[in-house]
Structure formats: structure tokens, C-alpha cells
Amino acid sequence: MNENPQRIEQFRAEVADMKLRDPATGLDRLLVRLGVVGLVTGLGFGVAAWFISHGTRNSLQQRDAIVVALLGLTIAVVGGALFMKGAMAGFLRFWMARLCYEQQAQADRIAATVTGATGNGHGHDERAAVG
């Protein structure tokens, strides 16, 4: 993995030059926490709506329970979306940095192979130009 420490340091310097926000900031963690709170709150609303609707024969109160249940469902869906956004952000950020590093390392290996294979330093193969 650490085949070229100089390239790793260059990559770190390039990432630092991009002035990306620090992934350790609390926004992603806050979104995960809000998502969990939303999921739990939505579940609580759903359970409360079930008890309200089954505790009475009054149709007006049962309709209110339907509204409470829909509100709980909405809160749970929004909470789930926030949770997924917050949870995936860190993973995708790492994945993108890793992909960039691997592509640059692959480009370096290809360049080294091409320049090493020709020996003339021009970057093309003279055998291909002759045939």
C-alpha cells in the first residue's frame, strides 16, 4: 500500500489545498442524531395513534388518531433520510478520497511503464510508429 511515501505526502498536500471542510465537524453527527430522534419520535407517534384510535368509538377522535399517525410517519421518513445522509456522508467522503488516490497511483504506474518501456522519453512506442 505505501509504495510511494512521497506520493502520499503530495496527495495530503493537495487535499489540504482544496480547503475542504473537516469531516470531523459535528454536522454529520448532528444529522445522524436528529435522524435517530426522528425515527424514535415517529414510532412514538404511531404507537400513540394506535392507542388513541383503539381507546374510543368516537369517529372524530379516531380521525385525529389518523392525523397523528400520518404525522408520525412523516417524522419517521424525514428522520430516516437524515440518518442515511449523515451516516453515508463520512463513508462516501472516504471512498472518494481513496478513489482519487488509487486513480493517481494507477496513472503513475502507467506513466512509469510507458516511459520505461520506450526508453526514449517521448512517451510513445517506436515499434507502433514503424508498423
VOBATI-396791 format. One record per residue (C-alpha): residue number from 1; residue in one letter; x, y, z. Coordinates in steps of 0.5 Angstrom, whole numbers, plus 500, padded with zeros to 3 digits. Layout:
<rs>
<r k="NUM" r="a" u="X" v="Y" w="Z"/>
...
</rs>
This chain:
<rs>
<r k="1" r="m" u="500" v="500" w="500"/>
<r k="2" r="n" u="505" v="505" w="502"/>
<r k="3" r="e" u="509" v="504" w="496"/>
<r k="4" r="n" u="511" v="511" w="495"/>
<r k="5" r="p" u="511" v="516" w="501"/>
<r k="6" r="q" u="513" v="522" w="497"/>
<r k="7" r="r" u="506" v="521" w="493"/>
<r k="8" r="i" u="502" v="520" w="500"/>
<r k="9" r="e" u="505" v="527" w="502"/>
<r k="10" r="q" u="504" v="530" w="496"/>
<r k="11" r="f" u="496" v="527" w="496"/>
<r k="12" r="r" u="496" v="530" w="503"/>
<r k="13" r="a" u="498" v="537" w="501"/>
<r k="14" r="e" u="493" v="537" w="495"/>
<r k="15" r="v" u="487" v="535" w="500"/>
<r k="16" r="a" u="490" v="541" w="504"/>
<r k="17" r="d" u="490" v="546" w="499"/>
<r k="18" r="m" u="483" v="544" w="497"/>
<r k="19" r="k" u="480" v="547" w="503"/>
<r k="20" r="l" u="475" v="542" w="504"/>
<r k="21" r="r" u="471" v="543" w="511"/>
<r k="22" r="d" u="474" v="538" w="516"/>
<r k="23" r="p" u="470" v="531" w="516"/>
<r k="24" r="a" u="471" v="531" w="524"/>
<r k="25" r="t" u="466" v="537" w="525"/>
<r k="26" r="g" u="459" v="536" w="528"/>
<r k="27" r="l" u="454" v="537" w="522"/>
<r k="28" r="d" u="454" v="530" w="520"/>
<r k="29" r="r" u="454" v="527" w="527"/>
<r k="30" r="l" u="448" v="532" w="529"/>
<r k="31" r="l" u="445" v="530" w="523"/>
<r k="32" r="v" u="445" v="522" w="525"/>
<r k="33" r="r" u="443" v="524" w="532"/>
<r k="34" r="l" u="437" v="528" w="529"/>
<r k="35" r="g" u="435" v="522" w="525"/>
<r k="36" r="v" u="435" v="518" w="530"/>
<r k="37" r="v" u="431" v="522" w="534"/>
<r k="38" r="g" u="426" v="523" w="529"/>
<r k="39" r="l" u="426" v="515" w="528"/>
<r k="40" r="v" u="424" v="514" w="535"/>
<r k="41" r="t" u="419" v="520" w="535"/>
<r k="42" r="g" u="416" v="518" w="529"/>
<r k="43" r="l" u="415" v="511" w="532"/>
<r k="44" r="g" u="412" v="514" w="539"/>
<r k="45" r="f" u="407" v="518" w="535"/>
<r k="46" r="g" u="405" v="512" w="531"/>
<r k="47" r="v" u="404" v="508" w="538"/>
<r k="48" r="a" u="400" v="514" w="541"/>
<r k="49" r="a" u="396" v="514" w="535"/>
<r k="50" r="w" u="394" v="506" w="536"/>
<r k="51" r="f" u="392" v="507" w="543"/>
<r k="52" r="i" u="388" v="513" w="541"/>
<r k="53" r="s" u="384" v="510" w="536"/>
<r k="54" r="h" u="383" v="504" w="540"/>
<r k="55" r="g" u="381" v="507" w="546"/>
<r k="56" r="t" u="375" v="510" w="543"/>
<r k="57" r="r" u="369" v="509" w="539"/>
<r k="58" r="n" u="368" v="517" w="537"/>
<r k="59" r="s" u="370" v="517" w="530"/>
<r k="60" r="l" u="372" v="524" w="531"/>
<r k="61" r="q" u="378" v="522" w="536"/>
<r k="62" r="q" u="380" v="516" w="531"/>
<r k="63" r="r" u="381" v="521" w="525"/>
<r k="64" r="d" u="385" v="525" w="530"/>
<r k="65" r="a" u="389" v="519" w="531"/>
<r k="66" r="i" u="390" v="518" w="524"/>
<r k="67" r="v" u="393" v="525" w="523"/>
<r k="68" r="v" u="397" v="524" w="529"/>
<r k="69" r="a" u="400" v="517" w="525"/>
<r k="70" r="l" u="401" v="521" w="519"/>
<r k="71" r="l" u="405" v="526" w="523"/>
<r k="72" r="g" u="409" v="520" w="526"/>
<r k="73" r="l" u="410" v="517" w="519"/>
<r k="74" r="t" u="413" v="524" w="516"/>
<r k="75" r="i" u="417" v="525" w="522"/>
<r k="76" r="a" u="420" v="518" w="521"/>
<r k="77" r="v" u="421" v="518" w="514"/>
<r k="78" r="v" u="425" v="525" w="515"/>
<r k="79" r="g" u="429" v="522" w="521"/>
<r k="80" r="g" u="431" v="516" w="516"/>
<r k="81" r="a" u="433" v="521" w="511"/>
<r k="82" r="l" u="437" v="525" w="516"/>
<r k="83" r="f" u="440" v="519" w="519"/>
<r k="84" r="m" u="442" v="516" w="512"/>
<r k="85" r="k" u="445" v="522" w="510"/>
<r k="86" r="g" u="449" v="523" w="516"/>
<r k="87" r="a" u="451" v="516" w="516"/>
<r k="88" r="m" u="453" v="516" w="509"/>
<r k="89" r="a" u="457" v="522" w="508"/>
<r k="90" r="g" u="463" v="520" w="512"/>
<r k="91" r="f" u="464" v="513" w="508"/>
<r k="92" r="l" u="463" v="517" w="502"/>
<r k="93" r="r" u="468" v="522" w="503"/>
<r k="94" r="f" u="473" v="517" w="505"/>
<r k="95" r="w" u="471" v="513" w="499"/>
<r k="96" r="m" u="472" v="519" w="494"/>
<r k="97" r="a" u="479" v="521" w="497"/>
<r k="98" r="r" u="481" v="513" w="497"/>
<r k="99" r="l" u="479" v="513" w="489"/>
<r k="100" r="c" u="482" v="519" w="488"/>
<r k="101" r="y" u="489" v="517" w="491"/>
<r k="102" r="e" u="488" v="510" w="487"/>
<r k="103" r="q" u="487" v="513" w="480"/>
<r k="104" r="q" u="493" v="518" w="481"/>
<r k="105" r="a" u="497" v="512" w="483"/>
<r k="106" r="q" u="495" v="508" w="477"/>
<r k="107" r="a" u="496" v="514" w="473"/>
<r k="108" r="d" u="503" v="514" w="476"/>
<r k="109" r="r" u="504" v="506" w="475"/>
<r k="110" r="i" u="502" v="507" w="467"/>
<r k="111" r="a" u="507" v="513" w="466"/>
<r k="112" r="a" u="513" v="509" w="469"/>
<r k="113" r="t" u="511" v="503" w="465"/>
<r k="114" r="v" u="510" v="507" w="459"/>
<r k="115" r="t" u="517" v="511" w="460"/>
<r k="116" r="g" u="521" v="505" w="462"/>
<r k="117" r="a" u="518" v="501" w="456"/>
<r k="118" r="t" u="520" v="506" w="451"/>
<r k="119" r="g" u="527" v="508" w="454"/>
<r k="120" r="n" u="527" v="515" w="449"/>
<r k="121" r="g" u="523" v="519" w="454"/>
<r k="122" r="h" u="518" v="521" w="449"/>
<r k="123" r="g" u="512" v="517" w="451"/>
<r k="124" r="h" u="511" v="513" w="445"/>
<r k="125" r="d" u="513" v="507" w="443"/>
<r k="126" r="e" u="517" v="507" w="436"/>
<r k="127" r="r" u="515" v="500" w="434"/>
<r k="128" r="a" u="508" v="502" w="434"/>
<r k="129" r="a" u="510" v="508" w="429"/>
<r k="130" r="v" u="514" v="503" w="424"/>
<r k="131" r="g" u="508" v="498" w="423"/>
</rs>
